[in-house]
Amino acid sequence: MKTIVKELRQAAGITQQQLADQVHVSSRTIISIEKEQYNPSLMLAYRIAQVFHVSVEELCCLSENMKLEDQSYENL
């Protein structure tokens, strides 16, 4: 799933470890989210969204991800 975690984190000038510490996960989790290799739980997405003062929908690119998912169903 596409997110804007990396963009927000870099704009805030914080490291992956600093973000991980703020949301109580490992830096490896943040790295995996940024590489789109791991989808955060709803609670983790909410915690990250709070850090950056954005909505979960914005953080997780909800509109874009829904379009991609809908397209994948159309190709079945």
C-alpha positions as a Markdown table, in Angstrom:
| # | Residue | x | y | z |
|---|---|---|---|---|
| 1 | Met | 0.0 | 0.0 | 0.0 |
| 2 | Lys | 1.3 | 3.4 | -0.9 |
| 3 | Thr | 1.7 | 5.9 | 1.9 |
| 4 | Ile | 3.3 | 9.3 | 2.3 |
| 5 | Val | 5.1 | 8.4 | 5.5 |
| 6 | Lys | 8.6 | 8.9 | 4.0 |
| 7 | Glu | 7.7 | 12.3 | 2.5 |
| 8 | Leu | 6.2 | 13.5 | 5.8 |
| 9 | Arg | 9.1 | 12.2 | 7.8 |
| 10 | Gln | 11.7 | 13.8 | 5.6 |
| 11 | Ala | 9.8 | 17.1 | 5.6 |
| 12 | Ala | 9.7 | 17.0 | 9.4 |
| 13 | Gly | 13.4 | 16.4 | 9.5 |
| 14 | Ile | 13.2 | 13.2 | 11.6 |
| 15 | Thr | 14.9 | 9.9 | 11.2 |
| 16 | Gln | 13.2 | 6.5 | 10.8 |
| 17 | Gln | 14.3 | 5.7 | 14.3 |
| 18 | Gln | 12.9 | 8.8 | 15.7 |
| 19 | Leu | 9.5 | 8.2 | 14.1 |
| 20 | Ala | 9.6 | 4.6 | 15.2 |
| 21 | Asp | 10.3 | 5.7 | 18.8 |
| 22 | Gln | 7.4 | 8.1 | 18.7 |
| 23 | Val | 4.9 | 5.4 | 17.5 |
| 24 | His | 6.3 | 2.5 | 19.6 |
| 25 | Val | 7.6 | 0.3 | 16.7 |
| 26 | Ser | 11.0 | -0.7 | 15.4 |
| 27 | Ser | 12.8 | 1.3 | 12.8 |
| 28 | Arg | 12.5 | -1.8 | 10.6 |
| 29 | Thr | 8.7 | -1.4 | 10.6 |
| 30 | Ile | 9.0 | 2.2 | 9.4 |
| 31 | Ile | 11.5 | 1.1 | 6.7 |
| 32 | Ser | 9.1 | -1.6 | 5.5 |
| 33 | Ile | 6.1 | 0.8 | 5.4 |
| 34 | Glu | 8.2 | 3.3 | 3.5 |
| 35 | Lys | 9.2 | 0.6 | 1.0 |
| 36 | Glu | 5.5 | -0.5 | 0.6 |
| 37 | Gln | 6.5 | -3.9 | 1.9 |
| 38 | Tyr | 4.3 | -3.7 | 5.0 |
| 39 | Asn | 0.8 | -2.3 | 5.5 |
| 40 | Pro | 0.5 | -0.6 | 8.9 |
| 41 | Ser | -2.4 | -1.7 | 11.2 |
| 42 | Leu | -5.1 | 0.8 | 11.7 |
| 43 | Met | -3.8 | 1.8 | 15.1 |
| 44 | Leu | -0.3 | 2.3 | 13.8 |
| 45 | Ala | -1.5 | 4.4 | 10.8 |
| 46 | Tyr | -3.5 | 6.5 | 13.3 |
| 47 | Arg | -0.4 | 7.0 | 15.5 |
| 48 | Ile | 1.7 | 8.0 | 12.5 |
| 49 | Ala | -1.0 | 10.3 | 11.3 |
| 50 | Gln | -1.1 | 12.0 | 14.7 |
| 51 | Val | 2.6 | 12.6 | 14.6 |
| 52 | Phe | 2.3 | 14.5 | 11.3 |
| 53 | His | -1.1 | 16.1 | 12.0 |
| 54 | Val | -2.8 | 14.5 | 8.9 |
| 55 | Ser | -5.7 | 12.2 | 8.5 |
| 56 | Val | -5.2 | 8.4 | 8.1 |
| 57 | Glu | -6.9 | 8.8 | 4.7 |
| 58 | Glu | -4.2 | 11.3 | 3.6 |
| 59 | Leu | -1.4 | 9.3 | 5.2 |
| 60 | Cys | -2.4 | 6.1 | 3.4 |
| 61 | Cys | -3.3 | 7.7 | 0.1 |
| 62 | Leu | -6.8 | 6.2 | 0.4 |
| 63 | Ser | -8.2 | 7.5 | -2.9 |
| 64 | Glu | -5.2 | 6.3 | -4.9 |
| 65 | Asn | -5.0 | 2.9 | -3.2 |
| 66 | Met | -8.7 | 2.4 | -3.7 |
| 67 | Lys | -8.4 | 3.1 | -7.5 |
| 68 | Leu | -5.5 | 0.7 | -7.7 |
| 69 | Glu | -7.4 | -2.0 | -5.9 |
| 70 | Asp | -10.5 | -1.5 | -8.0 |
| 71 | Gln | -8.4 | -1.8 | -11.2 |
| 72 | Ser | -7.0 | -5.1 | -9.9 |
| 73 | Tyr | -10.5 | -6.5 | -9.5 |
| 74 | Glu | -11.5 | -5.3 | -13.0 |
| 75 | Asn | -8.6 | -7.4 | -14.4 |
| 76 | Leu | -10.0 | -10.7 | -12.9 |
